Amino acid sequence: MAYNSIQATQAALERGEVKTTDLVGEYLAAINEHAHLNIYVEVFAEEAMRIAKRQDEARAQGARLGKMAGVILSIKDVICYEGHAVSAGSKILEGFVSPYTATALQRLLDEDVIVIGRTNCDEFAMGSGNENSFYGPTRNAADVTRVPGGSSGGAAVSVQAGTCLLAMGSSTGGSVRQPASFCGLFGFKPTYGRISRHGLIAYGSSFDQIGYLANNPQDIALALQLSAGADMYDATAPNKILPAYSTQPAETEPKSIAYFADLMESEALAPEIRAAMQKTFAKFEAAGHKMVPVKFSYFDYVVPAYYVLTTAEASSNLSRFDGMRYGHRAQDANNLNETYTKSRTEGFGTEVQRRILLGTFVLSSGYYDAYYGKAQKVRRLIRDQLQGILDAHDFILMPVSPSAPWPIGEQTDDPVANYLADIYTVLANLAGLPAAAIPVETDSPLPVGYQLMADQWEEGKLLQFMRGMSIDA
């Protein structure tokens, strides 16, 4: 695809160099060419072409189109789109068609975005490699033997392989930033509540947040600006002033950037990740930014607290999928209890079952205070310490993942290794902070990114800095 940004695409459309139908046709051809990557669970080919044709006709007549006209978007298979199937990568939602559209998506549709399809993901967004999907694993376009990251792996590869311009994903513990890093993209998770969760199939409600993956931060800025803001359907989306992210200039002024010194040289980091972090550190210093080592006391508790809390919330959220009203229903059940048991056993995959069971256990009588209650206290300590750091500094620099993309199947039988892959990304979700993955130019054959966290509601500041320091700047 010749145009890898919204600005370039829309400029070409305005000049008449290309038609929207041409763009959709090229993206559909790319989808067919990369079918072996297993990116999409459904492609809206006819619908996308029909909308593109309508936009071309309107443009030819001089009609005014929306700010996302000509932009081709993929949506993760946890985003509801009225009249379209949505399954969260699970058999349990087999045959379900959404009766409404997610608020974030509707706001982009109102600006004439074109949705080309729904992308593969870990079942109910539970995974770090896009290997837990009912539809099978998505493959990394940089190396088809390796994972693209998860749970928004299909979303990441949809942009990486040139099958769309922008991807809408979701993040519960790093599911936008990690696949962005593994696929050489920019990935962005805003402050918890900045984007409405209405229409996002829930995993962990106090963690879940819609985010974006793109080739550049400017595209993310526009998508965020148009889709964020208060929503009557989501009480966690406050009525705060929404900056015009897309018109804010790139920021190159020196910043104070905190980092955890023990992470930079940690033996837990793969050599290529450590090298990428050292290169990023040197790049920041050369640009005049003040690099400040800081202490963080709770790394040993981050992953346990995260998995106690998210599995507890998953146990509650996924109880609605019982085979009675919609989705998969066991055919050989003889009574109500058998219907519940067999439908859920057949419908949920192994990892989802594991997390539901774990969440039910930590919420059970006699264990609630010992696990869930203590995890909530740890979450507050983590949030307070991160807040203290960000009160004194502009950003926190961290790796995205301790490793490069691993071979498909390598961690299938080792869930703990899979959980530990989230150790550096879950911090932002625990604290509700905005965070981004930014690609690094390296000699590694596999993509690598670094991560920046900012203070609450400081998405604009982070996006400006991303534009100033990105490899495309």
N, C-alpha and C positions, 0 to 999 in steps of 0.2 A: 504494500500500500504506500503510495507516494506521500500521503499526508498523515503525519503522526501526531497532530495536535488539533484541537478544536479550532484555534485561530487559523491555522493553515487550511484546514478543510473548508471552513466557512468563507474564507477569502477566495479560494478556488471556485466555490459555488457561485459567489457573487460575480466573479469575472467570467463565468460561463465556461471555464476550462473543463468542468466535469458536472454531471448531473447526479442528483441524489440516488437515482436508480442505478447509475454506474457504480457508485460507492457500495450500495447494498449488494449488487451483483459480484463485485470483487470480494467482499467479505464472505458471501455465501460460497464462492469458489474456494476461498481459503479454508472455510469450515470443512468442505469436502476433501480438500487436499490433506488436512490434518486430522481426518477422522480417526486415525490410529492413536491419537493422543487422548481420545475419550473425553473431550472438553465439555460437550453439551449433552444434556439428557433430553432436550427438545429444542428444535430450531423453528422459529416462526417465519419461515421463508416467504410464504405467500402474503402474510400480513405485513411484513416489513417492506416488501416490494410494493404493495398496494399503497401504504402510507408514503413511501418515497415518491411514488408517481404523483400522488396528491400534492406533495410539497413542491415538486418540480412545476406542476401546473400553476400553483399559487404564486411561485416565484416569477414565472413567465408573465403572469398577469399583474405583477407589481405589488402583490399583497405582502403585508408585513408578517414575517414569521417569527417564531419564538427564539429565545437565546440559545436553545439547544437544537435548532433546526439543522438537519444534516448529520447530527451526531449519532453514531450507532453504538448502542449500549447493550451489554450482556447483564443479566441479573442472576445472582446466586439462587439456587433452588431452595431458598428459605424465605424469599421475598414474594409476597402475595400480589397477583396481577389478575384483576377481575376477568372472569371468563377463561382463564388459563389454568392448566394443571400446576400444582405445586406439591412436592413430595418430601422435601428435606432429605433427599437421598435415601429414603426409607420405604420398605414394602408396606409399612403400616398405613401410609397415606395413598396407597394404590387407588387410582381412579378419582382422587379428590380434585375438584375444580374450585378455585377460590371465588367466593361471591363478592369480593371487594379488592381494592388495590391499596397497597401500602402507601402511607402518606408521603414518604420520601420519593417513591417512584411516581406517584400521581403528580407531584410538583414538577418533576422533570418532564412527564408526559404533557403537562400543560404548557411547557416551553418547547414542545415539538421534538423531543427526543424520540428515537426509533429503537425499540427493543427487538433484538435479533434472536434471542433465545435465552433459555435458563441453563445455567452451568452446573456441572457436577460438583458435589461437595461431600465431605464426611457426613455420615448420617446424623441428622440433627446437630450438625456443626461440632461433633465430638471427635476430634482427631487432629493430628499435626502433620499428616502426610497425604490426605485425600485418598486413603486406602480403605476407609471404613464404609464407603458408599455401597448401597444396594446395586448400583450400576457398574461397579468395578472401579479400579483406580484410574485417576487421570495421570498422564505422563508428562514429565518436564520436557519442554521443547528443546532445551539445551542439551539434554541427554535423556533419551526415552527410557533408559533403564532405571532412572531415578525419580523420586517423588518431586512434586512441585510445591510441597508445603501444604498446610491445611489450616482451617478447614475450607478456606476459599481457594482451593487449588485450581478448580476449573475456571474460576473468575480470573485468576492470575494468568493462566495459560491462554485464556481467550484473548487477552491483550498481547501477551508475549508472542503468540503465533500469528498475530495480525488478523484475527477473525472479528474484531470490533475495535472501537477507538477507546472505550471507557468501560470499566466493569464496576458494578455495585456488588459489594460483598458484605460480610458482617464479621464482627470481632467480639468474642467472649473472653479470650485470653491471649490473643495475638494472631487471630485468624485472617487478618488483612496484612499485617506487617511481615509475618514470617513467609507466606507465599510470595509476597512482593519481593522480598530479599532473595528468595530461592530462584526467582524468575527474572531478576534484573529490572524491576519496576519500582516506581514510587507507590507506597501504600500509606494510607492515612486513616487513623481512627480519631475522631473528634472527642471532645469532652463528653462524658456520659450525660445524656439528655439534650445535647446540641441538636441531634437529629431524632425525630420521633421514631419510636419502636413499633408504632401501630402498623400491623401488616408484616412484621418480622416474626417468623415462627420462633417461639421462645425456647431457649435452652436454660440460661441462668439470667433471670430478669434483672437483677441488680448489676449485671456485668455486660449484657448484650448491647451492642451498638453497631449501627450501619456505618460502613466506611467505603472508601473508593480506592481503586487501583488504576494507574494510568502511566503513560510514558513521560509525563512531566507534571510538576506541581501546579502549573497554571490551570490545567484541565481540572484537577482536583479542586482548586479554589473556586472555580465557577460552579461545579456540581454541588459543592458544599453550600455555597451562597444561595443557590436556588432551592435546595431541598431541606435546609435546616430551618429551625425556628419553632415557635410554640405550636402546639397542636391540641385541640380539645379532646382528642382520643388518647392522649398520653400525658398523664400528670407529671411525669418526670422531664418533660420538655418545657422548660420555663420560658416565660415571656421576657427574654432578655434582648437587648439591642443586638441586632445581627449586622456585623460589619460587611461592607462590600469587598469581600475577600479578593475577587478577581481583578479589582482596580487598584489594589494596594501595590506599591512598587516593591521591587526586590530590595532586600536589606543587606547591606555589606558593612555596616558599622560594627566595630568590635563588640563582642558579647562576652559575658562571663559564663563559661560552660563548665559545669561540674562533671566529674567522672569518678568512678570507683577504681582506685588505683590497683587494688588486688585483682580486678577483672582483666585489666589490660595485659597482664602477663600470666594469667591463670593457665595452668596446665589442662584445665577442663576445656579450654577453647581449642578447637582444631587449628593446626598451623596456619591454614589459609585465612581463617577468621581472625586470628591474632595478627597476622600480617596486614589484613585489611583495616583493623582497628588502629594499628600503629601508623598506617598511611593516612588514615583520616585524622588522627591526632596531629600529625605533622602538617597536614593541609590546613587545619584550623589555626595552628600556631603561626604558620606562614602568612595567613590572612589577618593576623593581628588579634585573634581572639585570646582571651585569658583562660587558660586551662587550669582548673582548680581541683586538686584531689579532695575527695570527701569520704566520710565513713557511712556505711549503711549496716545496721546491726542485725537485720532480720532475713538475710538471704536463705538461711536454713529453714525458715518457716514459710517462705513464699509459696512454693508449690504445694505443700500439705494444706495450708490454709485455703488456697485457691480451689483445690479439688474437694475439700470438705464442703465448702460453701456452694460451689457450682453443682456438685452432684446432689446436694440437698435440694437446691432449687429445681434441678432437672427432675428429681423424683416427684415433686409437686406438679411441675408444668406438664410432664408427659403422662400424667395420670388421666388426662382427657382423651388419650388415644386408646380406646378400649374395644374397638370393633363394633360398637353398637349403632352409632349415628352416621359414620362416614369412614372411608378407608377400608383396609383389609379386615375381613371377618372370616374366622374359621368355619369351614363347611360341615365338619363332623362333630360339632359340640351338641350336647344333649340337654344342657341347662345353662343358667346364667353364669355360674362360676366357671364352667368349662369354656364358655364363649370368651370370657375375659382372659382366662389363662392361655388357651390355645391361640387366640387371636394375637395376643401380645408376644407369646413365644415365637410364633411364626413371623410376626410382623417386625419385631425389633431385632437388630443385629447384635452380635456378641458384645461389642464395646458399649452400646447403648444399654443393654441389659446389665452389664457390669456397673455402669454409673448409676443406674436407677437403684440397683440393690445397695450399692454403697451409700447413696443419698438417703434411702429409706432407713438404713442402719443408723446413720449419724443423727437422724431426726427421731429415732425411737426412744421410748420411755426408758430412762436409766442411762442413756448415752448422749442425750441432747446437750446437757451442760458440759459434758466431758469433751465433746467434739465440736458441735455446731456453735455453742456459746463461746468456747475458747477461740475458735477460728474467727468469729466476729470481732473479738477483742484484739486478736493479732492483726486483723485487717485495719482496725482503727490505728494501731501503733505504726503500721507500715505507711498508712496515709499521712499521719502526722509527721513522721520523719521525712518523707518525700516533700511534704509541704514546707517544712523547715528549710530544706535544701533549696527549693524553688523560690522561697522568700528572699534568699541571698544571691541567687544566680538565675540567669535567663533560661538555661536549658540543662538537661542531664543527658550526657552521651553514654550509650551502652551498645554492646553487640545486640543483634536481633536474635540470633540463635547460636548456641555453642558449637554447632557443626554445620557442614555443608549439606546439601540434599543427599539423603542416604539412598541406597539401592532399594527399589520396591520389594517389599516382603521381608526386609532385614529386621524390622522391629515388630512384625506381626504378632509374634509370640512373646514380646517383651513390653507390656504396657507401661512399665515404670520408665523405661528408656524413652518412650514416646511422650510421657508426661513431663520428663525433665527437659525435653526440647523446648518447653514453654517458659523456662525459668526466667528469661530476661524480658519476655513480653507481657507476662501476667501482671507485673507491677503496675503498669498503666491502667489496666482494667480493674485491679483491686482498689486503686485510688481514684478511678474515674477521670484520669488525666488524658489530654490529647497527646498523641504520639505518632511518629511517622517512621517509615523505613525509607532509606535513601540509598540508591545504588552506588557502589564504589568501582572505579576503574582499577582492575587488577590483572595480573597475569594468569590467574586461575581460570581453567576451562569452564568452571561453573560460576554462575552469578553470586555475588556477595553484596550485602548491604549493611549499613549501620543504622542505629536507632537514636532518635532524639525525642525526649519528653519535655513538655512545657507545662506551665501552670494552668489551672482550670480556666476555661473560656478564652485562652490565648492562642486559638487556632490561627488567627491572622498573623500574629507575631511569628509563629512557627512556619507558616507557609511562606511568609516574606523571606525568612532566613533560608528556607529550602531553595527558593528561587535564586538567592544570592550565592549559595554554596553548591548547588547541584552541578553535576558533570556537564549539563547542557547550558549552564549559565554563561 
